Amino acid sequence: MDTGDITSMSWNDFKQKDDKNLNPLTNRQLLNIRATSPEYAFRNGLLDIVGNGVGITKISEWIKSNLPKIGSTENTLEGYTK
């Protein structure tokens, strides 16, 4: 994988850029670059970025904790009521 220049930017900055050569990287790609590219081997900032990522586990936990808040205990012909 060609690492080129890696930089971090906000999502808003990314959306405003007109550069079609910008490529967002996944956490897996960042970790692979850090593991295989000597110039990135000791850049601990990449680990901070990965650590701040949201994975499927966190999303699932959020859904499970918030799902009961939108539920119902009664079924009617018009829909659900509480």
N, C-alpha and C positions, 0 to 999 in steps of 0.2 A: 504494500500500500504506500503510495506517495503521500508523505505527510504535508508537504508544502508548508505554508505558514498557518499555524493554528492560533486562533484568537477567540476570546469569549466576547459575546455581545448579548444584549437583551433581545427578547423576542420582537419588541417594537422596532429596534434598530435593524434587525434582520429583515423585517417586513418592508422597511423603508428603503433598503439597499436595492439598487437596480442591477447589481452585479449577478449575472446568471452563473458565474463560476463559484459562488458561495455554496458550500455544501454542509448542512448541519450534520454533526456526528452523533452517533448513539453512544451511550455509556460503554457498550462493548467495544466499539471502535476506539474510543479514547483509551481504554485499558489495554487494548492490543497495541496501540501506538506506543504507549508508555513501556510496555513489556518488550517490544521488538526494536525500538529506535533508540540508539544510544544517546542522542541529543535530548530525548525526553525522559530518560530513565530516572532522573532525580528531580523532576518537576512535580513536586507534591501538590501543586495547584490543581493538577488534573484529578487527583484523588478527591480534593475538595469538591470539584464540580460533580464528579460521579456520586459522591456522598450526598449531595443536595438533590439528586435526581429522584423522581417519583417512579416507583416500580409497580408492577401489578399487585404485589402484596399490600402496599399502602392503599391503592385504589380499592381493592377488595375489602380491606378493613373499613374504609370510609363508607362504602356501600352498605356493608353489614350493620354498621352502627347507625346509619341514617335511614335505612329502609323501614324500620318499625315506626319511625316518625311520620311516614306518609301512608301507613296502612289503615285498615278499617276493621271494625269488629262486626259489621252488619251489612248484609247484602239486600238491596231493594231492586225493584224493576227499573228504577231510574239510574242506578249506579250504586256506588258505595257511600255509606254514611258512617259517621262515628257515633 
